[in-house]
Amino acid sequence: MQNTDNFFTKEVHKRRLTWRFKVIILLVLILMIVLLRNSILYSLGSFLVYDTGDITRADIVILEEDVNSKEGLGYCLNLYTKGLCKEIWAVKIVDTSMIYTDEQYLQFINSVIDSGGYKVKIKYFIFDVEHPVTLNKSLQIQDSMKTHNYTSAILVTNAFHSKRSYKVYNKIFQPNGISIQSKVYYTKVRLEDWYKNSNGLRYVFPEYIKYIYYTFRGFI
């Protein structure tokens, strides 16, 4: 029987059908990415953000990452004035690139707080730790909490750092009976438009590398 040449002929046209199908799928994917690029980029940013929502009172507020952030510090001071914590613990790592020493810089922050009329219990922790930094910081904070018999904390950190940071702290704290909540602040960029300037790119893409590293190492 003669082999007919039509669209449904398996032997003759299977390869053409597969090729056409792949091209159509590729074009559809490109079109979807173009149309949904803002939603896709928003989702990439929001994946890194973790906020536990409503706050309950805790022993301490941990200000991590950007101690000099007016947004972060202001948020912590607001929690303290509302009676949602006993103390604020500001955590930073040694930074030899600064013009002033870490101690001088913290004195300046204290002067800013005092000039605002705040009467607040704030402690500073300056850690010179090896990598992985977030993990080692959380271990030292846990030791300090144990010496004070503290069993609860509110972690306040830069939004794009929050998910990884919370997971690290929670993994360390939970087996030791310490509860932790996560609250975030934004500085320089917002979640809605992080991909529109260099600051957002600087926050998000390196954080993804760290998140993947911490995941594969079992730190979170």
Residue, then its C-alpha position, 0 to 999 in steps of 0.5 A: m500500500q502506498n504511503t500517503d504524505n499527510f499531517f497524520t502520517k507517523e513515519v513521515h511527519k512525526r519528526r516535523l510535528t515534534w519540531r513544530f510543537k517545540v517551536i510553539i512551546l518556546l514561543v508561548l514560554i517567551l510570550m508568557i515571560v514577557l507578559l508576566r515578567n513583573s509577577i515573576l520578578y516579584s515572586l523571586g523577591s518575595f520568596l526570600v521574605y518571611d514575616t510571621g505576621d501578628i506579634t506577641r510579646a517576647d523577651i528580646v528583639i534581635l536587630e540583625e544585619d543592618v544595625n545602622s539602618k534607620e528603618g530597622l532601628g526605628y522598627c525595633l524602637n517602636l516595638y520596645t516603646k509598645g512594651l513588646c520586648k524587654e531589651i533590644w539586642a543589635v547584632k553586627i559583625v566586625d567591619t574593618s572597612m569602616i572609617y570609625t571603629d565598631e565601638q565608635y560607630l555604636q556610640f554614634i547610634n546611641s547618641v542618635i537614640d538618646s537625641g530622640g528621647y528614647k529610654v531604651k535598653i539596647k545591647y550591642f553584640i560585635f562578632d568576629v565569626e567565621h563563615p557561615v556567618t549567620l549560623n555562627k551568630s545565631l549560636q552565640i546569641q543563643d548562648s547569651m540568651k541562655t545566660h539571661n534565661y530568655t526563651s523568646a525573641i523577635l528577629v528584625t532583619n532586612a526583608f530579603h535576608s529574613k527567610r534564611s535568617y529566620k530558618v537558621y535561628n529557628k533551627i538552632f533555637q527550637p530544640n532548646g525551647i526558644s521561640i522566635q518570630s520574624k519581622v522585616y523592614y525594607t531599606k533603599v528598595r521595596l519588594e514591588d520594584w527591587y529589580k528596577n535598581s542596582n540596590g535590589l539586585r545587590y540584595v536579592f541575587p547574592e541572597y539566593i546563592k547564600y540560601i542555596y548554600y545553606t540549604f545544601r549544607g543543612f543549616i536551614 
